[in-house]
Amino acid sequence: MLAFKQEIAMRNAAFVLPAALVLAACATTGEAPLPMTTGTTVVNVTALYRERIMLPPGHVLTVRVEDVSRADAPAEVLAETRETLTGGPPYSVTLGFPTSQIDPRHTYAVRAEIRDPAGALVFTTDTRHAVLTQGAPASAEIVLKSAR
């Protein structure tokens, strides 16, 4: 009977171990960036807007992780993603970039915007959402404000 249980456990290990690794990689405590073994830092962002409208097809959500340390210079973009929106908010995106780009002395923030099919700004970030350093989490929830 013991041999039978061990055989079942070994057969299921092929499925359980990869699933456990995926779950461990996705878990975040919100305390620090999630460095992965490949030297990649992952930032999870949820973007939403409070208006009770459904955007027509063709709108594009852009989310960026930026180094906002220098006051007199434009922010340096570390990661950016663009997604054509389908459905309503909230919209979740994950951005990854090399951990070597992070300087613990710098300040990083995420920002998001939604543009219509013609490229006109519809919603944008109006507050700073710090991530990664100085006690900031590796995730953010952004409430976008109407640009019109």
C-alpha positions, -999 to 999 in steps of 0.1 A, spaced: 0 0 0 29 24 8 44 18 -26 11 26 -42 8 59 -23 44 69 -32 37 61 -69 6 84 -68 25 111 -51 54 109 -76 29 110 -105 11 141 -91 45 159 -83 49 165 -120 18 187 -119 19 201 -83 56 214 -84 52 236 -115 19 250 -102 35 258 -69 64 275 -86 40 296 -107 20 306 -76 52 315 -57 64 337 -86 30 355 -87 27 361 -49 37 395 -37 38 409 -2 37 445 -14 68 452 7 95 451 -20 100 445 -57 96 410 -68 130 400 -82 129 368 -102 158 344 -108 163 359 -143 172 393 -128 138 408 -137 117 430 -115 80 429 -120 55 457 -112 18 450 -112 -6 478 -120 -43 480 -118 -58 510 -136 -95 521 -134 -116 552 -138 -147 561 -117 -169 573 -146 -197 548 -153 -191 545 -190 -179 518 -213 -153 530 -237 -159 522 -274 -134 498 -291 -100 512 -301 -90 530 -269 -55 522 -258 -41 520 -222 -5 529 -217 13 522 -185 49 532 -176 74 527 -148 95 558 -146 126 570 -127 113 604 -114 144 612 -92 156 642 -111 134 673 -106 148 693 -136 148 665 -162 122 644 -179 115 611 -163 134 581 -176 111 553 -187 122 519 -174 92 499 -188 61 506 -209 32 486 -221 3 495 -244 -29 475 -246 -60 480 -267 -89 479 -243 -117 454 -244 -143 454 -217 -146 477 -187 -123 486 -159 -103 476 -138 -75 469 -162 -45 449 -149 -10 450 -165 23 436 -155 56 453 -164 90 437 -162 125 451 -166 160 442 -156 166 445 -118 200 461 -126 182 493 -138 169 500 -102 190 523 -80 179 521 -44 187 558 -40 163 568 -68 125 573 -68 103 554 -92 66 559 -101 40 544 -124 17 564 -145 -11 555 -169 -32 571 -196 -60 561 -219 -62 575 -254 -90 573 -280 -85 558 -315 -75 592 -328 -48 596 -301 -66 622 -280 -61 619 -242 -93 606 -224 -80 596 -190 -47 602 -172 -28 599 -139 -30 630 -117 -12 618 -87 22 601 -80 21 564 -75 55 554 -60 69 519 -65 100 498 -58 122 519 -35 121 538 -3 95 514 12 71 516 -18 55 484 -30 60 466 -63 23 473 -73 -1 502 -76 -38 509 -81 -42 539 -103 -75 558 -104 -74 578 -137 -90 612 -140 -109 625 -170 -88 648 -193 -119 664 -208 
